[in-house]
Amino acid sequence: MTKLEAKVAGVAAETPRRALIIGAGPGGLTAAIALRRVGIDAAVFERLTDIGQAPGGLAVQSNALRALMRVGVADVVTRVGTALRSTEIYSSRGQMILQLPVGEVTDALGAPTLAVSRGELQLALSTALDNGVLRLGWECTALEQDADGVTAHFADGATERGVLLIGADGGRSVVRKHVYGDADAPRRYSGVTAWRSVAATDDDVLPPGTIRFYYGAGRQFTLAALGDRRAFWGALNTEPAGGSDPPTGIGQVLCDLLRDFPAVTREVVEATEEAGIIRTDVYDRDPESTWIKGRVVLLGDAAHLTTPFVGEGASITIEDAVVLAKELALTEGLRDQEMLGAALKAYERVRLPRGRDTVMASRRIGRVYLSGNPVLTRVRDTVMSRLPARTRRSMIERSYGNEV
């Protein structure tokens, strides 16, 4: 249905047996794919007109790739990602502190961990959807629900109707406002500002299959191999939130922040087009006790906004989507209304602890990794450098071993 047809038709007399999904990030797209696998129609509405331009890179961890295997799209994601074999942690002076055997663990788990461009991941997932399922340029502004279904309202006046609505619209979620209303918890500033982008470099900058972290006092720089490119993420303790960069010379600002880091960090920044460098204040939210309101349910950052310090944000979002579809499979294509409520509750029961634990773990790790105290920084580096091999392996297994 076009936007014009939606305006003319209004709300149908009989609510379509489908799910409306707001947001075409990894979670929303995976949800649409997974729902189709269990016989449920879905439509995905995204405010952006081009999902392929989403900035920066992310990790699709082994646990998330195994979830994608269950819905038949792991291959399309693997084709656009780079399998990670090693995680390296360095001091700001260039001294290796810790190396984690990512490849060995993921081989045993049966699926690699991938570094991938966010935009390429979203485009890859979108290819698994039938024509017309993904609708770009549809900005959801409000929603309302009744005993039979949910109506989504869009910026241009169009409306769409479904039995269920899934909020996968990120940390500034419109759907979330409907679920919590005035009781919605505010985002919590982590005290960290980050800059991210992707640069075209050669293998001398970073070996293929490697992700490397450089930690200083209150500063971090991350490099990940993405084929013939390198994604970077630079972080700095900054107070308060809401700062800005100069209109030109952002690269120089970053290089100044990295002046005592190894030269490779500045080389990557210098190889990046300034227009492609995105500045973001890093937020999370205190965990909630529910993600459901009637026929509306949240997943991903809309449910459990987390900081990126454990690298699981996209992965647990993909897990959310697959688990939600698995529970909704028992609703006879959303026809069994009693079972619909039970399925949403079952999803929440399984996923709430996972989301809560990830948010709190990332919050704790961020405080340690980005401590601005030079003494604590030296203690951190010393402790990590002395971790035995068994502990290093178990760190990866705990992170990547989750099953959905």
C-alpha positions in Angstrom: 0.0 0.0 0.0 1.3 3.4 -1.0 1.2 6.3 1.5 -1.7 7.9 -0.6 -3.7 4.7 -0.5 -3.0 4.4 3.3 -4.4 7.9 3.8 -7.5 7.1 1.8 -8.2 3.7 3.2 -7.8 4.7 6.9 -8.1 1.9 9.4 -9.5 -1.3 7.8 -12.6 -2.8 9.1 -10.7 -6.0 9.9 -7.3 -5.6 11.4 -4.6 -7.2 9.1 -3.0 -10.3 10.7 0.4 -8.8 10.5 3.1 -7.2 12.7 4.1 -3.6 12.2 7.9 -3.1 12.8 9.1 0.4 13.5 12.8 0.7 12.6 15.0 -1.0 10.0 18.1 -1.6 12.0 19.6 -5.1 12.5 16.8 -5.9 15.0 13.9 -4.8 13.0 15.1 -6.4 9.8 15.9 -9.7 11.6 12.5 -9.7 13.2 10.7 -9.4 9.8 12.8 -12.2 8.4 12.3 -14.4 11.4 8.5 -13.8 11.6 8.1 -14.7 7.9 9.9 -18.0 8.7 7.1 -18.9 11.2 4.3 -17.8 8.9 3.7 -14.3 10.2 3.4 -11.3 7.8 5.3 -8.1 8.7 5.9 -4.7 7.4 9.0 -2.6 8.4 8.8 1.2 8.5 12.0 3.2 8.6 12.3 7.0 8.7 15.5 7.1 6.7 15.4 6.9 2.9 18.7 5.0 2.6 19.7 2.4 5.2 23.0 1.6 3.4 24.5 4.9 4.6 24.4 4.0 8.3 27.8 5.0 9.7 30.6 3.0 11.3 31.1 -0.7 12.0 29.9 -3.2 14.5 30.4 -6.8 15.6 28.0 -9.6 14.8 29.2 -12.0 17.5 29.2 -15.8 17.1 26.0 -16.1 19.2 24.2 -13.6 16.9 25.4 -15.4 13.8 24.1 -18.7 15.1 20.7 -17.0 15.7 20.8 -15.8 12.1 21.5 -19.4 11.0 18.2 -20.4 12.6 16.3 -18.1 10.3 18.4 -18.8 7.2 20.3 -15.6 6.6 23.7 -16.2 8.1 25.2 -16.6 4.7 24.2 -13.2 3.4 25.6 -11.6 6.5 28.9 -13.6 6.4 29.5 -12.4 2.8 29.6 -8.7 3.9 31.6 -9.3 7.1 35.2 -10.1 8.1 35.7 -13.0 10.4 37.6 -12.0 13.5 40.4 -14.3 14.7 42.1 -12.3 17.3 41.3 -9.5 19.8 44.4 -7.5 20.9 44.5 -5.0 23.8 47.4 -2.5 23.9 48.4 0.3 26.2 48.5 3.8 24.9 52.2 3.4 24.6 51.8 0.5 22.1 52.6 -2.3 24.5 50.5 -5.4 24.1 48.6 -6.2 27.3 46.3 -9.0 26.3 45.4 -11.2 23.3 42.2 -13.2 23.2 41.8 -16.3 21.1 38.6 -15.4 19.3 39.1 -17.7 16.4 39.7 -20.8 18.5 36.6 -20.2 20.5 34.3 -19.4 17.6 35.6 -22.4 15.6 34.5 -24.6 18.5 31.1 -22.8 18.7 30.4 -23.3 15.0 30.2 -19.7 13.8 32.6 -16.9 13.5 32.4 -13.4 15.0 32.2 -10.8 12.2 33.3 -7.2 11.9 30.9 -5.5 9.5 29.9 -2.1 8.3 26.5 -1.2 9.8 25.1 0.0 6.5 26.2 -3.2 4.6 24.7 -5.4 7.4 21.4 -3.7 7.0 21.4 -3.9 3.2 22.4 -7.6 3.4 19.5 -8.3 5.7 17.1 -6.3 3.6 17.8 -8.6 0.6 16.1 -11.5 2.5 12.8 -9.6 2.6 10.1 -9.8 -0.1 9.4 -6.7 -2.1 7.2 -4.2 -0.3 8.0 -5.4 3.2 10.6 -2.7 3.9 9.3 0.9 3.5 11.8 3.7 3.6 11.0 7.3 4.4 8.2 6.4 6.8 8.6 8.3 10.0 6.4 7.0 12.8 5.3 9.8 15.1 2.7 8.1 17.3 0.6 5.0 17.8 -2.6 3.9 19.5 -4.0 0.5 20.3 -7.3 -1.0 21.0 -8.8 -4.5 21.7 -8.2 -5.6 18.1 -4.9 -4.1 17.0 -2.5 -1.2 16.8 -2.5 1.8 14.5 0.8 3.5 13.6 0.7 7.2 12.6 3.3 8.7 10.3 4.7 12.1 9.7 2.8 12.7 6.5 -0.5 11.7 7.9 -0.6 8.1 6.7 -1.6 5.3 9.0 -1.0 1.6 9.1 -2.8 -1.1 11.1 -1.7 -4.5 12.5 -2.4 -7.0 15.2 1.0 -6.3 16.8 3.6 -3.5 16.8 7.3 -4.1 17.4 9.4 -1.1 18.5 12.9 -1.6 17.0 13.5 2.1 16.6 16.6 2.6 18.7 17.6 4.6 21.7 15.3 7.6 20.9 12.4 5.3 20.3 9.0 6.8 19.6 7.4 3.4 20.4 9.1 3.4 23.8 7.3 6.6 24.7 4.0 4.8 24.1 5.0 1.9 26.3 6.2 4.0 29.3 4.6 7.4 28.8 5.7 9.9 31.5 7.4 7.1 33.5 10.0 6.6 30.7 13.5 6.5 32.2 15.8 9.2 30.7 18.9 8.2 28.9 21.9 8.2 31.1 25.1 9.9 29.8 28.1 7.6 30.3 30.6 10.5 30.5 32.1 9.3 27.2 32.1 11.0 23.8 33.0 8.8 20.7 34.0 9.5 17.1 33.6 6.7 14.6 34.1 6.1 10.9 35.6 3.8 8.3 38.8 4.4 6.4 40.4 2.8 3.3 43.8 1.4 4.4 46.1 -1.5 3.7 47.0 -4.5 5.7 50.0 -2.8 7.2 47.7 -0.8 9.4 46.0 -3.8 10.9 46.2 -7.5 10.0 43.0 -9.0 8.5 40.8 -10.8 11.1 42.0 -8.5 13.9 40.3 -6.1 16.3 42.7 -4.0 18.3 42.0 -1.8 21.4 44.4 0.9 22.6 43.7 2.1 26.2 45.0 5.2 27.9 43.8 7.2 30.9 40.3 8.2 30.0 40.8 7.5 26.3 40.3 4.6 24.0 40.9 3.9 20.3 39.6 0.8 18.6 40.5 -0.5 15.1 38.7 -3.4 13.3 39.5 -4.9 9.9 36.6 -4.7 7.4 38.0 -6.3 4.3 40.2 -3.6 2.7 38.9 -1.0 5.1 39.4 -0.3 8.8 36.7 0.8 11.1 37.7 3.0 14.0 36.1 4.1 17.2 37.7 6.7 19.4 36.4 7.5 22.9 37.2 10.2 25.4 35.9 11.1 28.9 34.0 14.3 28.3 31.8 16.4 30.6 29.2 17.5 30.0 27.4 15.9 27.1 26.4 18.0 24.1 29.7 19.3 22.9 30.5 19.8 19.2 33.5 19.7 16.8 34.7 22.6 14.7 33.3 22.9 11.2 36.6 21.8 9.8 39.6 20.1 11.3 37.9 17.3 13.1 40.7 15.0 12.1 43.2 17.3 13.7 41.1 17.4 16.9 41.3 13.6 17.0 45.0 13.4 16.3 45.6 15.9 19.1 43.7 13.6 21.5 45.8 10.7 20.3 49.1 12.5 20.3 50.7 10.0 22.8 49.1 7.0 21.2 50.9 4.8 18.6 51.3 6.5 15.2 48.9 4.0 13.5 45.9 5.5 15.3 46.6 8.9 13.8 47.4 7.4 10.4 43.9 5.9 10.3 42.3 9.2 11.3 44.3 11.1 8.6 43.2 8.5 6.0 39.5 9.2 6.8 37.3 11.8 5.0 36.3 14.3 7.7 32.7 14.3 6.4 32.4 10.6 7.3 33.5 11.1 11.0 30.5 10.9 13.3 30.6 12.3 16.8 28.3 10.7 19.4 27.8 11.1 23.1 27.5 7.6 24.6 24.3 6.8 26.6 22.6 3.9 28.2 19.4 3.4 30.3 18.7 1.8 33.6 17.0 -1.6 32.9 13.2 -1.7 32.9 10.9 -4.4 34.5 8.8 -4.8 31.3 9.1 -4.2 27.6 5.4 -4.7 26.8 2.2 -2.7 26.8 -0.7 -4.6 25.4 0.0 -5.3 21.8 3.2 -3.3 21.7 6.6 -4.8 22.4 10.2 -3.5 22.4 13.4 -5.0 21.2 17.0 -3.9 20.8 18.1 -0.4 22.0 14.5 0.6 22.4 14.3 -1.9 25.2 17.8 -2.0 26.6 20.0 0.8 25.4 23.6 -0.1 26.3 27.0 1.4 26.0 29.4 -0.4 23.5 32.1 -1.5 25.9 31.3 -5.2 25.7 30.5 -5.0 21.9 27.2 -6.9 22.2 24.6 -4.2 21.3 23.8 -5.4 17.8 24.2 -9.1 18.7 21.7 -9.1 21.6 19.3 -7.1 19.4 19.5 -9.9 16.7 18.9 -12.5 19.5 15.9 -10.5 20.7 14.3 -10.7 17.2 14.8 -14.4 16.8 13.5 -15.2 20.2 10.4 -13.0 19.7 9.6 -14.7 16.4 10.1 -18.2 18.0 7.6 -17.3 20.8 5.1 -15.8 18.3 5.2 -19.0 16.2 2.7 -20.4 18.7 0.0 -17.8 17.9 -1.2 -19.4 14.6 -0.1 -16.5 12.5 -1.2 -13.9 15.2 -4.8 -15.4 15.1 -4.7 -16.8 18.6 -5.2 -13.7 20.7 -4.9 -15.4 24.0 -1.6 -17.0 22.9 -0.3 -13.7 21.6 -0.2 -12.2 25.2 1.4 -15.4 26.5 4.0 -15.3 23.7 5.0 -11.7 24.5 5.4 -12.5 28.1 7.5 -15.6 27.3 9.8 -13.4 25.1 10.1 -10.9 27.9 10.8 -13.5 30.5 13.7 -14.9 28.4 15.2 -11.7 27.2 14.9 -9.2 30.1 17.7 -10.8 32.1 20.0 -10.9 29.0 19.3 -7.2 28.3 19.8 -6.2 31.9 23.0 -8.1 32.4 24.5 -6.7 29.2 23.7 -3.1 30.1 25.1 -3.4 33.6 28.2 -5.3 32.5 29.0 -2.8 29.8 28.5 0.0 32.3 31.0 -1.6 34.7 33.6 -2.4 32.1 33.4 1.2 30.7 34.3 2.6 34.1 37.3 0.4 34.2 38.5 0.7 30.7 38.0 4.5 30.5 39.1 5.4 33.9 40.9 8.7 33.9 42.9 7.9 37.0 46.6 7.2 35.9 47.1 4.9 38.9 44.0 2.8 38.2 45.0 2.7 34.6 48.3 1.1 35.5 46.6 -1.4 37.7 44.1 -2.2 34.9 46.9 -2.9 32.5 48.9 -5.0 34.9 45.9 -7.2 35.9 44.9 -7.8 32.3 48.5 -8.7 31.3 48.6 -11.4 33.9 45.4 -13.2 33.1 46.0 -16.9 32.6 45.2 -18.5 29.3 42.1 -20.3 30.7 40.6 -17.1 31.9 41.3 -15.4 28.6 39.4 -18.2 26.8 36.5 -18.2 29.3 36.1 -14.4 28.7 35.3 -15.2 25.0 33.2 -18.2 25.8 31.0 -16.3 28.2 30.4 -13.5 25.7 29.9 -15.7 22.6 28.4 -18.8 24.0 24.8 -17.7 24.5 22.1 -19.8 22.7 18.6 -18.6 21.7 
